[in-house]
Amino acid sequence: KYFSGRLGYASGPFNVAGAYGRTQVTIVPDQNGTNWNLGASWNFGFMSLSGYYGKIEVGTADQKNWFIGAQAPMGVWTFKGSYGSVSRDDSNALSGLDGQNADQFALGFTYDLSKRTALYGTYSHISNDDGARFVVGALQNVAAGGSGPNENSQGFQFGVKHSF
């Protein structure tokens, strides 16, 4: 069973939104989950700043995530950067999740070739600590997945974007 909701407000350069979701798991007792988050951005004209905070709780474990980001257009270029962190807590000592944390930074660019076509590139680096195994580019990071415990992860992406 799952239910969720999201509320947002945007006016001029300001945009804020919050969401909440809850999953009730009936086949595994005490593994219900909640996920809530709050994000906001402000466009100053010469640059945009954004931020996010969220918390996921499943059973005895929780994970807190936050990030800050900036985006600055300069002619046909747009430069981007972000920094974020994740930390995990778990009262079940057998899970191996308690105290895990990781930090990530990313730098990127977009170069507009035309109104509809752009080149882009991004570099990202994750520093894992206390047994964390997060990897760059992974859609899900579970305790048993990803890189080796405490190993760093980095990745690059380059491409062409065309809007039809």
Summary of the structure (lengths in Angstrom):
residues: 164
radius of gyration: 18.5
end to end distance: 37.9
largest distance: 55.6
contacts: 437
relative contact order: 0.12
helix: 2%
strand: 64%
